[in-house]
Amino acid sequence: DFDPALGWGDEEIYDLVLSARGISCLEGGTDISADDLINVSFHFDFEGKHEKAALCLTKAAELGDNLAKYYLAECYEGGKGVVQDYVKAAELYMEVSNCNEYIISHDFYPQCWSEYTVGSFYERGLLPDSTMEKAVAWYNRAHWSGNLDAYFKLMECYLNGQGVRKNCN
């Protein structure tokens, strides 16, 4: 699996992007945007080239693109093209959750899903400092961001007294 710590040079990444776009070579200083990298990552993912997809998402995330961070977090969560790492996934999800821009992508909202996923990591004990109290806090953030699944998770927590004082009202 691709290890971002080993890195690839910009020229290799550009070649990947340009070849996926059907451009044979890089001439001069063609700029590759984060959107280009994300779109090409979908192309590679569809072809089953998950390491290349993760590489493109890593580069787009390094450019500061929060949607790329969300998709890269999903890669780390599932071990798709990278070594599975819940801590790294949670860090990326938290960055997306704390970004100041409101991201809408294909009728889903990465911020509230990031918050929900971090809550589920805490609930399932996948992070070193996992507690139900932390899970509830993240579910609450996701609920206030509009995530209905988080609302139902909070109801369960209150009904069962998990991470909060039991309240059946």
N, C-alpha and C positions, 0 to 999 in steps of 0.2 A: 504494500500500500504506500501511497505517496506520503512522505513526511515533510510538511512545510518547513520544518527546521532546517532541512537540507537545502531547500530552496532551488529555484531555477532562475536562470538569468532572464532579464527582460526580453532579450532578443529571442530566446526559445519560446517564451510565452507569446510574443507577437507573432512568431512563425506559426504557432498553433492556431491562434485566432484567425490570422490571415488565410491559412490553408483551409480552415473550416468555412471561411467566407468565399473560398474559391479564388483567392488571390495568390499567385505563385511565389512572390517574393516581396520582401520589405525593401522599398526604395525610399531613401531619405528618412525623414522623421515622422512617419505616419503615426498619428495619435490613436491609441486604443482606449476607448472610454470604459468605465465600469459597466455601463449597459451592454457594450459589445462583449465584454468578458462574461457577463451573466448569460446573455443569449447564446454564446458559444458553449457555455457550460451545459445548458439544456441540450444542445446538439450532441455533445459528447456523452452526456448521461443517457440520452435516448439510444445511442449506439453501444451502450454498455461500457464506455471508456470512463469509468468513474474516477480514476486517478487524475485524468486530464480535466474532468469537470471540476474536481476539488481544487486543482491547481488554478484554474481560471477564477473560481470563487475566492480563493485565497488572495489572488492578486487584486480582484475588485474590492475585497474587504480592506486590503491594505490601502486602497485609494479612498477609503472612508465610506464606501457605500453600505448603508445599513441593511438593504434588502439582501445584498450578497452575504453579509454577516449572518442573517437569518438562515439563508440556505446552507451556508457553511456549517452553522450550528447543527442543522439537521443532519449533515454529513457526519459530523463528530458523534452525534447522538446514535446514529444507526451504524456507524463504522463503514460508511459507503465511500470508498476511494481514499479514506484515511483510517488510521488506527482509532477504534472506538475510544472516546474519552469524554465522559459525562461532565467532568470539571471544565474542560475547554468548551464544550457545548454550552454549559451554563454561563460561563463568562461571556460568550458571544451573545446568547439570548439576553443577558442582563444589559449588555451594551445597546442592543436593539431596543430594549424596554426603556432605557434612559435617554434615547436620542430625542432631540427637540423637533424633528420633522415628523409629520404624520404620514405613515407609509400605507398605501392601499395597493394591493397587488392581486389581480384576478379574484376580486370579491372576498378577499380575506385580509385581515389586519395583523401584520406581523408583531406589532407591539403587544397586543393582548394575548396572542398565542404564545409569544415568548414568555410573558409573565405566567401564563397557565402552565407551560412546560417546566419552568423553574420550580413552581409549586409542586408539580408532580414528581420532580427529581427529589425534592426535600421529603415529600410524603413517602416515596419508595426507598429512602435511605441511600440514594445514589451519590450524594455529596458528603464530603468528610464531616461537615458540621450539621448534618441533617437532624431536624426536629419537626414535629407537627406544627409547632408555633410558627416556624419559618414558612412551612407549607401554607398555612392559613394566611399569613401576611401576603404571600405572592398570589394566592387565589383571590384575596381581597383586591389587590391591585388589578388583576385581570378582570375581575367582576366590574370594577369601576371604569375599566377601559371598554366594557361592553361585551365581555366574553360570557355567554350564557352557561357554558359548561362549568366555568369557575363558580358561577352562582349556585349551581346544583352541588358542586363539591363543598362549598361553604355550608349549604343546608345540611349535608351529611355530617360535616364536622360538628355543627351545633347540635344536631340530633343525637350524635354519639359521644359528644364531649371530647373530641379529638383535637387537641391543640388549643381549645377554647373551653370555657365553662359550658356545661351541657345546658341547652335551652330549647325546649320543645315548643315554645310559643311562636 
